[in-house]
Amino acid sequence: MEPRAPGPGSIQAAFAAQAARTPDAVAVRWNGAGIGYRELDARANRLAHRLRGLGVGTEDPVAVLMERFADLVVALLAVVKAGAVYLPLHSGYPLERMQWIVREASASVLLTDRVMRDRGLPEAEPTVAVVVVDDPAGDLNDNPTGDPAGDLADNRSPRLPETDPGVAGHPEQLAYIMYTSGSTAMPRGVAITHRDVLELVEDRMFTPGAHDRVLMIAPYAFDPSTYELWVPLLHGGRTVVAPEAELTVAGLARLIAEEGITGLQVTAGLFRVLAEEDPRCFSGVREVITGGDVVSPAAVRRVLDHCPGIVVRCAYGPTETTLFATQCAWTSAADVPAPVPIGPAAGRPRRLRPGTDRWPPPAPTPTANRTWPGSCLARGYFPAPELTAARFASDPYGPS
């Protein structure tokens, strides 16, 4: 992963620039096959043209309900290339909740695949167009045999152009809307901008070289997928998509070794299980990020003892802060305290008013009432302007 100064102001522009620099480098791996930056760009362009043809415009939500495989990456990139906003639906949610999300967000298109279509899609308004991205009879098809293992084939459909749709983006334009789980309150659609994602990508906590090959294991409807997708892809790295069947201790250990994974993010619970059952599964990994719940100090020490040279980074932050707000890194088991702290503010570029010298502020305390300063803060809740006004305030240390 190559460090560089902040560049283009949209995800699609940043990806286009990276694809131009490394067109033949592998961008995505899934099920033993790979797709390069040039091919990923072309396939996403075709789907973006399809979305534009369906009337999708700037900041229009596009619902996505797909299996975690290579076409998912194509779909999410295509949505932002079309100038739209991806609205991921968690396949584990009841259909009724997915239907509510699609309706509340006023999504006009639902992107899906044959697996999800056959399981049953959420009912939507008649005006919602359903696009099955891997339909062998469709105009997006790369794989006329219909063989799932051939989804990364080099065949190219002549039915839609592979050229960039040419939709200009803006840093303050929305990139995605992720709904919270609703475990403590009504689910809320958190609206994240292109600037938020790009500032996460340029966060100084991501050590150059440590995130060249990132394993995608999180549900794409949850914010860790923002790291798994955009940190490697906007730096010339590689996203390795873990099939659902591989989400076991043995399966993850095999994938980490075979794919030469350098960075990954796992929940605190999964990290503890991996540390207890096979701490050497992280051998060769340069950095593992964990958090989302109380991190076991014993698990951190065990991994550090068994994997010399690894960095275990404990991170914390709600969806409203574009994944991480605080972090602390550990390299020596002897230094790990109990309990493991959530750490100081993450190392993102900070936009300050001239003359301001009060950054970083004290680390936030994860209590019931939290105040989160800094960059990468969501635009607000979608579509809930009153709730946004009640929960989001102007930053006294930076621009309004």
C-alpha distance (Angstrom), angle and dihedral (degrees) to the residues before:
residue distance angle dihedral
M1 . . .
E2 3.76 . .
P3 3.84 118.4 .
R4 3.77 116.1 -134.9
A5 3.77 142.3 155.9
P6 3.82 119.0 -85.5
G7 3.79 108.9 -77.0
P8 3.81 135.4 170.0
G9 3.78 118.5 24.3
S10 3.80 98.5 -129.4
I11 3.78 137.5 50.8
Q12 3.79 92.8 -120.5
A13 3.80 92.5 51.3
A14 3.80 91.8 47.4
F15 3.79 91.1 49.6
A16 3.82 92.8 46.6
A17 3.79 89.8 52.6
Q18 3.80 91.6 49.4
A19 3.81 92.7 46.6
A20 3.80 89.0 53.0
R21 3.81 90.6 52.3
T22 3.82 96.9 46.1
P23 3.83 107.8 19.1
D24 3.81 95.2 155.3
A25 3.80 98.5 41.8
V26 3.80 116.6 108.1
A27 3.80 110.0 -100.8
V28 3.81 102.4 174.5
R29 3.79 133.6 23.5
W30 3.77 124.1 -168.7
N31 3.79 131.9 162.9
G32 3.80 92.9 -9.8
A33 3.82 96.0 -51.4
G34 3.78 130.1 102.2
I35 3.78 138.6 -149.7
G36 3.79 122.9 -158.3
Y37 3.77 128.5 -135.5
R38 3.81 92.7 -104.3
E39 3.80 93.0 52.6
L40 3.80 93.7 42.9
D41 3.80 89.0 51.8
A42 3.81 92.6 49.3
R43 3.80 94.8 47.6
A44 3.80 92.7 47.0
N45 3.81 89.3 48.8
R46 3.81 91.1 55.2
L47 3.77 92.4 51.6
A48 3.81 91.2 44.3
H49 3.81 89.2 55.3
R50 3.80 88.9 50.0
L51 3.80 90.3 52.5
R52 3.79 92.3 48.1
G53 3.80 88.5 50.1
L54 3.79 89.1 55.4
G55 3.80 89.4 56.9
V56 3.80 98.0 -99.9
G57 3.80 109.8 157.2
T58 3.77 142.2 172.6
E59 3.81 113.5 -33.6
D60 3.80 93.2 -5.4
P61 3.82 109.1 148.7
V62 3.81 114.9 -119.2
A63 3.80 114.4 -166.1
V64 3.82 117.0 -137.4
L65 3.81 123.1 -160.5
M66 3.80 110.3 167.8
E67 3.76 144.5 135.1
R68 3.79 115.1 -98.0
F69 3.80 99.9 -97.7
A70 3.81 138.0 112.7
D71 3.80 96.4 -73.9
L72 3.80 88.6 60.7
V73 3.81 89.6 66.2
V74 3.81 89.8 47.9
A75 3.80 90.6 51.0
L76 3.80 97.0 49.7
L77 3.80 92.3 46.9
A78 3.81 90.5 47.5
V79 3.79 92.3 54.1
V80 3.80 93.1 56.0
K81 3.83 90.7 42.8
A82 3.81 87.0 57.2
G83 3.81 89.2 54.4
A84 3.79 90.5 -112.4
V85 3.81 134.8 121.8
Y86 3.77 122.5 -109.0
L87 3.80 115.4 -131.7
P88 3.82 107.6 -165.7
L89 3.80 118.1 -153.7
H90 3.79 118.6 -154.6
S91 3.79 109.5 -128.4
G92 3.81 88.7 -145.7
Y93 3.79 92.2 63.9
P94 3.81 118.9 98.1
L95 3.80 112.6 -100.5
E96 3.79 89.2 -114.5
R97 3.82 91.7 60.9
M98 3.80 92.1 47.1
Q99 3.79 89.7 50.1
W100 3.81 90.3 51.2
I101 3.82 92.0 50.2
V102 3.82 93.2 48.9
R103 3.78 91.1 49.6
E104 3.80 97.2 43.3
A105 3.79 92.0 49.7
S106 3.84 91.4 44.4
A107 3.81 92.6 -131.0
S108 3.80 111.6 -172.7
V109 3.82 97.2 -167.0
L110 3.81 134.1 39.5
L111 3.81 117.1 -157.5
T112 3.78 113.5 -157.6
D113 3.80 142.8 148.2
R114 3.77 135.3 -126.1
V115 3.80 94.1 -94.8
M116 3.80 93.6 55.0
R117 3.79 92.4 40.0
D118 3.79 90.5 55.3
R119 3.82 91.6 48.3
G120 3.78 90.7 54.3
L121 3.77 131.8 -90.0
P122 3.79 127.6 -126.5
E123 3.75 113.1 -95.0
A124 3.76 110.9 -105.4
E125 3.76 138.2 -178.8
P126 3.81 115.4 -77.5
T127 3.79 88.3 -110.7
V128 3.84 92.0 64.0
A129 3.80 111.1 98.8
V130 3.81 116.8 -145.1
V131 3.81 116.5 -147.2
V132 3.83 117.8 -169.6
V133 3.79 100.3 -156.6
D134 3.83 96.6 -162.6
D135 3.80 97.8 41.8
P136 3.84 106.1 137.8
A137 3.82 89.4 -144.3
G138 3.79 94.7 49.1
D139 3.79 129.4 102.2
L140 3.82 90.8 -117.2
N141 3.77 94.9 59.8
D142 3.81 119.1 131.0
N143 3.77 93.0 167.1
P144 3.81 113.3 55.8
T145 3.81 91.8 176.7
G146 3.80 90.7 65.9
D147 3.80 89.9 -134.5
P148 3.85 108.5 149.4
A149 3.81 89.7 -147.8
G150 3.80 87.8 60.3
D151 3.78 97.4 56.7
L152 3.81 88.8 111.9
A153 3.80 94.2 52.2
D154 3.79 118.1 141.1
N155 3.81 95.0 -124.8
R156 3.79 113.6 121.2
S157 3.79 126.3 -149.7
P158 3.81 114.9 -131.3
R159 3.79 92.9 -157.8
L160 3.80 98.5 84.7
P161 3.80 128.1 33.1
E162 3.78 119.9 -102.3
T163 3.79 91.8 -151.8
D164 3.78 120.5 109.5
P165 3.82 110.7 -89.9
G166 3.79 88.1 -130.7
V167 3.79 96.6 -131.2
A168 3.78 108.2 159.4
G169 3.78 116.7 -137.0
H170 3.77 132.2 -153.2
P171 3.83 129.4 -148.1
E172 3.81 92.1 -121.3
Q173 3.80 94.0 48.0
L174 3.80 116.3 108.8
A175 3.80 117.4 -101.5
Y176 3.79 101.4 -179.4
I177 3.79 144.4 -7.8
M178 3.80 117.2 -142.9
Y179 3.76 121.2 -172.3
T180 3.78 117.8 -139.0
S181 3.78 118.0 -122.4
G182 3.79 94.0 -106.3
S183 3.81 91.4 -133.5
T184 3.82 92.4 136.3
A185 3.81 101.8 21.3
M186 3.79 143.1 -5.1
P187 3.82 110.3 -45.6
R188 3.79 111.2 -95.2
G189 3.76 129.2 -156.3
V190 3.81 107.0 -127.3
A191 3.81 110.3 -153.1
I192 3.82 113.4 -146.5
T193 3.81 122.8 -171.4
H194 3.78 132.3 -144.2
R195 3.80 88.7 -109.1
D196 3.81 89.8 55.7
V197 3.80 92.2 53.4
L198 3.81 94.6 43.9
E199 3.79 92.1 49.7
L200 3.81 89.6 50.7
V201 3.81 88.9 51.2
E202 3.81 90.7 52.5
D203 3.81 94.0 45.3
R204 3.79 110.3 137.4
M205 3.79 90.2 -135.3
F206 3.83 88.9 77.3
T207 3.79 103.0 85.1
P208 3.82 111.3 -142.4
G209 3.79 109.6 -102.6
A210 3.79 94.9 15.8
H211 3.80 94.1 92.4
D212 3.80 102.5 41.5
R213 3.82 92.6 115.2
V214 3.78 112.8 28.6
L215 3.80 124.6 -174.9
M216 3.80 114.0 -134.2
I217 3.79 107.9 -147.4
A218 3.81 103.7 137.7
P219 3.80 121.2 97.5
Y220 3.79 104.6 -97.9
A221 3.81 89.1 -128.7
F222 3.83 88.5 68.7
D223 3.78 124.8 74.3
P224 3.85 98.8 -114.6
S225 3.80 85.1 75.7
T226 3.82 87.5 68.9
Y227 3.80 88.3 66.8
E228 3.81 93.8 40.4
L229 3.80 93.0 53.6
W230 3.75 110.9 30.8
V231 3.81 104.2 32.1
P232 3.83 93.9 62.4
L233 3.82 98.2 30.9
L234 3.80 95.7 51.6
H235 3.81 91.5 48.1
G236 3.78 100.6 47.8
G237 3.79 93.6 -97.8
R238 3.78 132.4 124.4
T239 3.79 134.5 -101.1
V240 3.80 112.8 -149.1
V241 3.79 109.2 -159.3
A242 3.80 112.5 -147.0
P243 3.81 113.2 -142.7
E244 3.79 114.8 -127.0
A245 3.80 90.7 -112.2
E246 3.82 91.2 60.4
L247 3.80 96.7 60.4
T248 3.79 93.9 106.9
V249 3.80 128.6 99.6
A250 3.81 91.5 -104.4
G251 3.80 93.3 42.5
L252 3.79 94.4 49.6
A253 3.81 91.9 45.9
R254 3.80 89.9 53.0
L255 3.81 93.4 47.8
I256 3.80 92.8 47.6
A257 3.79 90.8 52.6
E258 3.82 99.6 39.8
E259 3.81 95.4 44.9
G260 3.80 95.6 41.3
I261 3.80 91.7 -125.3
T262 3.80 112.6 -160.3
G263 3.81 100.1 -179.6
L264 3.78 138.7 20.2
Q265 3.77 142.2 159.4
V266 3.80 121.6 -135.3
T267 3.77 132.0 175.2
A268 3.79 118.3 -103.5
G269 3.80 89.8 -109.3
L270 3.79 95.3 51.5
F271 3.80 91.0 43.6
R272 3.80 90.1 55.7
V273 3.82 92.1 49.7
L274 3.81 92.5 48.1
A275 3.81 91.3 46.8
E276 3.78 92.1 50.8
E277 3.82 98.5 43.7
D278 3.80 103.6 32.6
P279 3.82 115.9 -2.2
R280 3.80 90.3 169.2
C281 3.80 89.4 66.1
F282 3.82 85.3 89.4
S283 3.81 92.8 58.6
G284 3.79 108.3 131.1
V285 3.79 92.9 20.6
R286 3.78 112.0 121.6
E287 3.79 97.3 -161.0
V288 3.78 135.6 10.5
I289 3.79 119.9 -170.4
T290 3.77 120.6 -155.2
G291 3.78 136.8 172.3
G292 3.77 142.0 98.2
D293 3.80 90.5 125.1
V294 3.80 139.1 22.4
V295 3.81 107.7 -42.7
S296 3.80 115.9 -137.9
P297 3.83 110.0 -122.2
A298 3.81 89.2 -155.9
A299 3.80 90.0 56.4
V300 3.81 92.0 49.8
R301 3.82 91.6 49.4
R302 3.81 92.3 46.6
V303 3.81 93.1 53.3
L304 3.81 92.2 45.7
D305 3.81 90.6 50.0
H306 3.80 93.5 50.5
C307 3.82 99.0 39.3
P308 3.81 111.4 47.2
G309 3.78 113.5 -157.9
I310 3.80 96.2 23.4
V311 3.82 122.7 127.6
V312 3.80 116.9 -140.7
R313 3.78 108.1 -160.1
C314 3.79 118.7 -166.7
A315 3.80 110.5 -156.2
Y316 3.76 135.0 -179.3
G317 3.78 136.1 -172.0
P318 3.79 142.1 122.8
T319 3.80 123.3 -110.9
E320 3.81 88.0 -99.2
T321 3.84 90.3 69.5
T322 3.83 95.5 53.9
L323 3.79 93.9 -102.7
F324 3.83 106.9 -54.7
A325 3.80 130.5 48.5
T326 3.81 100.9 155.8
Q327 3.78 133.9 21.7
C328 3.78 143.7 171.4
A329 3.80 127.3 -166.0
W330 3.81 127.0 -144.3
T331 3.79 127.1 -163.5
S332 3.81 102.1 160.9
A333 3.80 126.2 54.3
A334 3.80 90.6 -146.7
D335 3.80 90.9 62.5
V336 3.80 97.9 52.7
P337 3.83 110.6 108.2
A338 3.76 130.1 -157.3
P339 2.92 117.3 -92.3
V340 3.79 98.5 30.7
P341 3.83 107.5 -127.2
I342 3.79 122.8 -130.6
G343 3.80 89.1 -126.7
P344 3.80 135.0 -143.8
A345 3.78 126.8 -47.9
A346 3.80 116.0 -57.9
G347 3.80 117.5 -100.8
R348 3.78 101.7 -105.3
P349 3.79 123.4 147.2
R350 3.77 106.4 -90.0
R351 3.81 126.0 -142.3
L352 3.82 106.8 -148.4
R353 3.74 134.7 174.4
P354 3.84 112.9 -107.1
G355 3.78 111.8 -83.7
T356 3.79 94.7 19.8
D357 3.81 113.3 136.6
R358 3.79 101.4 164.8
W359 3.80 97.4 100.4
P360 2.92 129.2 141.6
P361 3.78 97.1 40.6
P362 3.81 120.8 -155.9
A363 3.78 113.8 -68.4
P364 3.82 111.9 -89.9
T365 3.78 117.8 -110.3
P366 3.83 114.5 -126.7
T367 3.79 96.7 -126.8
A368 3.77 130.7 132.8
N369 3.82 90.6 -85.9
R370 3.79 112.2 49.4
T371 3.77 133.0 177.3
W372 3.80 113.8 -161.2
P373 3.80 117.7 -166.2
G374 3.75 126.8 -175.0
S375 3.77 142.2 51.3
C376 3.81 127.1 -36.9
L377 3.78 92.8 48.6
A378 3.80 113.0 151.0
R379 3.79 120.4 -107.3
G380 3.77 86.9 -120.6
Y381 3.79 140.8 -90.9
F382 3.79 119.9 -34.9
P383 2.96 123.5 -106.9
A384 3.81 93.5 -4.2
P385 3.83 113.4 94.7
E386 3.80 93.6 166.4
L387 3.80 93.2 53.1
T388 3.80 89.4 45.2
A389 3.79 91.6 52.9
A390 3.81 90.1 49.8
R391 3.83 96.2 48.3
F392 3.82 105.2 31.1
A393 3.82 121.9 64.6
S394 3.80 133.6 -179.4
D395 3.79 113.2 -89.3
P396 3.82 108.6 -110.4
Y397 3.82 90.2 -156.1
G398 3.78 97.8 50.8
P399 3.81 145.8 23.5
S400 3.80 117.5 -41.4
